[in-house]
Amino acid sequence: MEYGEVKKDLIFVTLCTVRSGKFEDAVKATKGLPKAVPPGIKLKVRYSLFGRFDAIFIFEAQDEATATKFVRWLQDTLDTETFLAVPWAE
């Protein structure tokens, strides 16, 4: 990072499947989003999905540790796969 450059938040994509027997718990836990996200997380998009995964969350975090806290919170009721998204170079 160059002197004077502003550090940008990292973009993460998390794909989720509801754990067996946890559907109602997952709905309750995620109902308060985006207001209930931990500090340092900016939830950009959340969608329900048809297919292999049940939901997708796209969010920004200042670093991997902050993102991990959010994903671990989701893992109370969801199985997750999280990816760091990198913008295409111009």
Secondary structure, 3 states (H helix, E strand, C coil): CCCCCCCCCEEEEEEEEECCCCHHHHHHHHHCCCCCCCCCEEEEEEEECCCCCCEEEEEEECCHHHHHHHHHHHCCCEEEEEEEECCCCC
